[in-house]
Amino acid sequence: MVHEKEIQHVPETSQVKLRITVKKEDVKAEYDKLLKNYAKTARIDGFRKGKVPPAVLERKFGEDIKVEAAQNIMEAALKEVFEEIEEKPIATDIPKLEEGSDVKPSFERDFQFTVTYDVYPKIQLGAYRGLEVEQPVVQITEEDEKRELEALVEQNSFIVEKDGEAAEGDIATVNYWEVNEEGKEIPQSRRSDYTFTIGKGQTLYDFDSDILGMKKGETRTFSKTFPSDYKISELAGTTKRISVELVTLKEKKRPELNDELAQDISEKYKTLDDLKQDIRKRLEETAQNKVRTITIERLMEKVLEQSSLVVPQSMLQAELEHTWQHFLEQNRMDENIVLRILQAQGKTKEDLFKEWQPQAEKSLKVRLLIEEMIKKEQVEASEEEIDALIKEQAANVSMQPEELRAYYEKNGYLESIKHDIKEKKLFDALLADTKIVRGAEVKFVDIFKGNR
């Protein structure tokens, strides 16, 4: 069908223009085929079904049939060309008809159309072996171990009813309402069964300190004057009289840090020392993994500096949309609510995308370079390696390996598993060939805050 094709790479982009020419005879043949098919099914007053003369159809629907014939021709021609050429559109883009194109063919001349689309970028991979990278040295101190122990104590704390006076850290359930100068309740100001931790500043009227010393069943009324910069704009610069009724009072009981707690946390611990040793081991493993991640990031920054590629715009847009969805899920917020918040700040979703774009573009470049290195190094994932990783992951989630593999296959995750193996093997090889220079000492907590 295709008579001629011409591919033009758009400078400084990962986009191509594809111009295709189809002989006018082929377009006329497609038009005649459609006309014939419509003649068999068309219903027009004065003619029986299947007996409408083609000339009548042409007068009534000829222009529309030409457009449909052109669409069919374009689809078939693109399919034919994409099977022949290397410059295929990437998954994030759909070929777009060039603006101003005439989609209504003339039978007097060959039919020609042009589409533009993104292709996989050309990558000039720089040096990536034998580079020098500075690696941070992580300090793990007793303070880090104590922090982990404290978290375990908190996790194993339990809540009990309290009969005494309200104190900071207690969990209170209250009813509260505004009252006027006569002490009467202001309509629609009551809130019932509001639960919060005293001292956390979670109350609308900031009355944490005002209920200290109260007992269950007691009601207390007090005045609150809010500063002009108060966090709730409706209350800023106002004075309110608030009544609070303490409905229930609970306190958190913390377990003793001893052998018994260690045994409660896990059967594998016999003593508190066993637990402490395991915490130290986990901290060291966590630090090692983080240092590896940082070292790989620094290595890839150097590779990126020496490499050249242009990220396709459609790929970048897809990455930004993915980041947006992750942002919504992470904050558990509805898209419309976030858009309203942005609007209140004088921003749009597009403004946010502009802020995210540099990091998104860099991340995509790094991923593309990693793919290029995997291909160049011919890194593969064997079935034995896949089985071993699935077995390890299955043990962590208390599943049988066969179960987990079936789940991965059903949900299309197996390729992701293979890629994880390839990437780990790639960086195992590259790091072994990298000159590691001892960097500055960094506190354990700081290395996870980006202070590295």
Secondary structure, 3 states (H helix, E strand, C coil): CEEEEEEEECCCCCEEEEEEEECHHHHHHHHHHHHHHHHHHCCCCCCCCCCCCHHHHHHHHHHHHHHHHHHHHHHHHHHHHHCCCCCCECCCCCCEECCCCCCCCCCCCCEEEEEEEEECCCCECCCCCCCEEEEEEEECCHHHHHHHHHHHHHHCCEEEECCCCCCCCCEEEEEEEEECCCCCECCCCCEEEEEEECCCCCCCCCCCHHHCCCCCCCEEEEEEECCCCCCCCCCCCCEEEEEEEEEEEEEEECCCCCHHHHHHHCCCCCCHHHHHHHHHHHHHHHHHHHHHHHHHHHHHHHHHHHCECCCCHHHHHHHHHHHHHHHHHHHCCCHHHHHHHHHHCCCCHHHHHHHHHHHHHHHHHHHHHHHHHHHHHCCCCCHHHHHHHHHHHHHHCCCCHHHHHHHHHHCCCHHHHHHHHHHHHHHHHHHHCCEEEEEEEEEHHHHCCCCC
